[in-house]
């Protein structure tokens, strides 16, 4: 039986140059998965730049990134201040940007965001130091959204890969749009996510239709796997509106007519 080797760099952000070099060496010698800097990439520019490095450079030849929005050691500042809606958007980003993702749950599922002290990325009352009792059936649990995302990942082979990632411009800095496709073009998934956990964000996304396998001017269908709702689109420029107190993202399966 093959043994899966994995490696975790919990605090790579503190020494980015040194730790990045060490991480790359370890990946080259055979570690099959790697913890990543996703936890500390928050803006549209940061996420785009990082994903481009992971999928379009030589790094893609040997790195198998595993995206975690939190860990037992790390409660990122964005989750501390963004409230429950920040957990939703970070979950969607982790599950759709990378073919591998995980989370420290039930702390993540239940939106645990109380820090140890000002300026700290440690949890208060961490499970590292005490046995906790979690109400896994709480009304605020993210379990339904996690279930929908995992079902989408299982059903759509495009989400099981990284090198097929394409970003699509949006005229709002708080909205990210990107797609993944299989080599044969049979499976196409377009994800659109709001990075703002407080305000409704709207704007136009300009799609690279060729990346979706859609002809200029053609009508095509997009079906939201999270909202169980479909739309008919035409052309490259399409309007979206994302409300943080609902699901601040669309995960569309694209179907050509």
N, C-alpha and C positions, 0 to 999 in steps of 0.2 A: 504494500500500500504506500502510495506517495505521501510524503510528509509536507504539509504546507508550512513554510517558514514566513514569519511576519516580523515587522519591526515597528517600533513606536518611538517617535521623537516628540516627547510631550512639550518641551519648552524650546523648540527650534527657533522660535521668533526672537529669543533673547540674543542669540549669536548667529544671525542669518548666514553669513558667509561661511564660517567654519562648519556649522551643522549641516548646511546645504551640501557642502562638499562631501562630508562624511556620509550623509544619506545617499547621495548618488553612488558612492563606492559600494555601499551595502546593497543597494538595489542591483547593481551590476553583477555582484557575486552570487546572486540567486535568491534574495528575499522576494517572496511572491507578492507581498502587499506592503504599502507604506502609509504611515500616518502623514498628513500633509499640513500645509499652511492655510487650508480653507477656513479654519476656525477664526483666523485673523484677517481674512479678506472680506470686506464688507461693502465697499462702494462698487458701482458698476465698472469703473475703470480698473479697480484692483482685481475684481473677479475676471474680467475679460482678459487682462494681461496675464493673470496666473493660468487660466485655462488655455490660453494660446501657447504658453510655455509647455504645459503638460501634454498638449495634443498635436502641436505643429512643429516642435523642435526635436532634436535628438533624444530629449528626455523621454519622449513617447515610446522609444524603442525598448526601454528597460524598466520604466516606472509603472507600477500598477497602483494608482492613488486610491486611498480609502478616505472618504470625506466624513468627518464627524463634526456636528455643530457644537458639541460639548463633550466633556469627558469627566470621569470622577475627579480629576485634578483641575479642570479648567471650566469656569463659568465666565464666558466672554462678556466684555463690557456691553456689547450690543444686546445680549439677552438680559443683562441686569437692568437696563434702562428702557428697553423696547416693549416690555410687557408681553402678554400672551401672543399678540399678533406677530411679534418678531420671531417667535418659535415656529409659527406656521411658515413664514417665508424662508427661514433658514432650513427647515425640513424639506421644503420643495426643492430648493437649490441643491442641497446635498444629494437628494434622491434622483435628480434628473441631470445634473451636471456630470456626475461620476457614475460609472458602472458599479462601483462598490461604495457603500456608505453604511454608517452605523450611528448609534447615539448612546449616551449614558442615560438609560431610563430605568425606573419610572420618573426620575428627576426631570428628564426632558419631556416625557409624556404629560406630566402634570404641571409644567411651567415653573418649576422651582427656580427662583432667581434672586434669592437673598444672599448677598455676599458676606464674606467674613469681616471685612472692614473696608473703609474707603480706599480706593486704588488697588484693591486685591481682586484677583481672578479665582480665588478659592471660595468654595461654598461655605456658608455658615452651617454648623451642625452637620458636617460632612459624614457620609457613610464610611469614610476611611477611619472614623474614630467612634462611631456608634452604630448600633443596629436600629434601623428605622422601620416604621410600619407605614406603608403607603396605602392609600385608598385608590386602588386601581380602577374603581368604577365611578370615580368622581365625574361630575357633569362637565368639568373643564378639560377632561382628558383628550389628548390628541390622537387617541387610538383609532377613531374612525378615519381621520385623514391619513394616518400612517398605513392603515389597511388599504385604502384606495391607492396610495402611491405604490405600495408593494404589489398590488394586483396589476397596476399599470406596468410596472417593471417586468413582471413575469410574462405578461401578455404581449409585450412589445419588444422585439429583439433589438430595435434601434437603441433602446435605453440600456442595453447590456454591453455597450461599447463606448469608447471614448474618442477614438480618432476621427469619427464622423461628425464631430461637433462643428456647427456653423452659427455665428452670431448674426443677428439681423438688427439693423439700426432702428432705434426708437427716438422720437423727438422729445422725450422726457427723460431726464437723467435718473429718475427714480424707477424707471421701467427697464427691465432686461428681457430680451427676446433671443431665443436660440433654438436650433433644431438639431435632430439627430436622425439619420437614415441608415437603412441597411444597404449593402453594396448593390443589391438587385433593385432597390427602390420600392420594394413591396411594403416596407414598414417605414412610415414617416411620422415623427412626433415633434410638434412645435410647442415649446414651453414659453410662457410669458409671465413674469413675476414682478410684483411691486416690492421695492426695497424699503418703502416707508411704512412703519408699523402704526402710524397714527392717522394719516390723512388719506383720503381717496385720491388716487393718481390716475390720470387719463392722458391719452395721446395717440398718435398714429405710429404704427409699426410699418416700416418699409421692408417687405419681404424680398429675399433673394429667391425668386420663383424657381430658378434653375436648380437650386439646392433642394427644393421640395419636389422637383420633378413635375412642375406645373408650367404649362405654356403661357406666354404673355396673353393677357386678356381672357384666359380660360376661367370658367366657373369651377370652384372646388369646394368641398365640404370639410369643415373642421368640427370634431366632436370632442367636447370637454369631458375628459375621463374623471375629473373631480366633481363636476356639477351635473354630470349625466345629461348634458344638453348639447344640441348641435346647432351650427350656423352655416349659412352659405355665403362664401366670400368670392370676390372677383377682383383680379388685379393685385398689384403688389402693395398698395397702400391701404391699410385697414385700421379702424379705430378700436381701441380697447379702453375699458374703465375698470379699475380694480379697487375694491373696498376692503380695507384691512380687517374689519370686524366680521367679514364673511371669510371666504378663502381668497387670500390676496394673490391668486395665480390662476392661470389656465394651463392645463396640460392637454393639448389638442392632438388627437390622432387625425392626420390629414389624409383625405381620400380624394383622388382625382376622378373627375367625371369622364 
